[in-house]
Amino acid sequence: MDVEPLSQLVERLQASCLERGLSVATAESCTGGLVAKLITDVAGSSGYFRGGVVSYADEAKTGLLGVAEDQLVAHGAVSAQVARSMAAGALTRTGADLAVAVTGVSGPEGGSPAKPVGLTYVAVAAGGGVQVRRFVWAGDRAANREASARAALELLLECVSARPRTAEPE
């Protein structure tokens, strides 16, 4: 099975966003800014990328993204609920059209029976609501982070592609 290089995935995301006049933002925890880095590695990203927040600590999730403390206590930082709130917070705070959030346990430590190493939630917020997906990766720390970034870009591209085009293709 051929896996599309991340750079090509980002190039498709950029083209789709520019065709539709859409902007994006990121809210990252376990990926440590990797999604934003991949996006900004491609020239022209300033045409659609608003910015990102790396909210590794719970205090950053609450202070920078508006995640409710009671939500963190009830569900933990690695949860669908927190992923949704991170994405919604990034959307609101950046004014982007879509925002992607990633939270998970990259490893090699930090897992538990309920939340094993590799567990990751990816969410995309847009004006119409928030989609969230759950993944459990089986790689080492680097592979889990890369898989999470790929999943974030793929879900973002899927959500962007579902939106109507506003610009004529060249």
N, C-alpha and C positions, 0 to 999 in steps of 0.2 A: 504494500500500500504506500503510495507516494504521499508525503506530507508537504503541504505548501509551506515554503519558507516564510518565516514571520515577516520579513521585509515585504514580500509580495502581498501578504494579507493586509499589512498596513497601507500599502499603495492602493489596494482595492478599496479599503475603508476611506482613504483620503479622496479618491476619485468619486466615490458614492456621496460623501458628505458635500463636496464642492458642487456636484451636479444638483444636489437637492437644497443647497444653501443652508446646510445644517452645521451646528457647532457641537463639539463634545468636550467633556471634562472627565477627570478620573478621581477616584477616591480609593486608595490602596493601603492595604495592611501587609499581608504576607508577601506580596510581590515587591514591596519596598520601592515603588516608583518605576518598576520595569515596564509597565504598560505605557506610562507617559514617556519614558525613554525611547521605547520602540516607535511611538508615534512621532516624536520630535527628531528621530534619526533620519526621517524622510524630509527632504527639502520641500518647502511649501506648506508644512504643517501649521504655520501661523495663520493660514487661510481658514482653518476650521477648529483648531485646538485652543480652548480657552485657558486650560491649566489643570493642575492636579494637586491633590493633598495626599501626603503619605501620613496616615494616621495609625502608626504602629501601636502606640499606647492607648489605653482606654480613655485617658484624659484628652488626648488629641481627637478621638472619635467624638467625645461630648463637646469639647471646646471649639473645634474647627468645623465639625460637620453637623452638630446638633443632635447626635444620637443620645437618646434619653438614658440617664444612669440606671433607672429601674429596668429598662430593657436589657442592658448589659448584665445586670444582676440576675434577672429572670432567665435569660437565654444564653448568656455568655457572648464574648466577642465573635466567636466563630459560630454563627447562626444565620439562618435565612432572614430573621427579623432585623438583625444588625446590618446585614448586607443591604437590605432594602432601605434602611434609614441612612446608611452611608451614601448610597446612590442618590436618594432624595435630597440629602443635605448638600452634596456636591452640585446637584442641579440648581438648587435654590441659590447657593452662595456664589456660583460662577455665572449664572444667567445663561448657561448653555442650553441647547435644545435637547441633548441627551447626556446622561452621565453614567459611567460604568463604575462599579465598586467590586472589590475583591477582598475577602477575608478568609483566612484558613490557617491550617497547621502545616507548615512546610517541612518541619523536622530538622534534624534527626530526632530531637526530643520534643516534649511538650504535648504529646498525644495522651489520650486516655481511652479506656474501652468505649466510652460514649462518643468521643471525638478523637479518632485515631489520626496519626500522622498521615497527611495527604488529604484530609477532609478540607474541602474548599467550597465556599459559596460565592457565586458571581451574580451580580444584579445590574440591570440597566433600568434607569428611570427616564421617563419622557413625559410630556404633557398628559398622556393618556394613562399613566400609572407606572408600575414597576414590575418587571419580570425578574425572577430569580431562579437559578439552577444550582443543583448540588452535585459535587464531584468528589470522588475519592481516588487520588493518584497513588501509584505504587512505586514511585521513583525515590531518588535521594533528594536532598534539599534543592539543589539546582534544577533538577528535572521537574520537581513538583512546582517550583516557581515558574518555570517556563511553560509548563502545561496550564497553569492557572492564567498566565498572561495570554496564552493562545486562546483559551476558553473565553476570556474577557473580550478579546478582539473579535472573535467569531460571533459572540452574542451581540456585541455592539454593531457589527456589520449586518447581521440578520435584522436587527431593529431599524437600522438606517435604510436598508434595502426595501423594507416594507413601506417606507414613506414615499410620497409622490415626488417626482423630479420637478425642479423649478427652473433649471437652466437647460438650454439645448446642448446636447453632446456636440463636441467639436469634430 
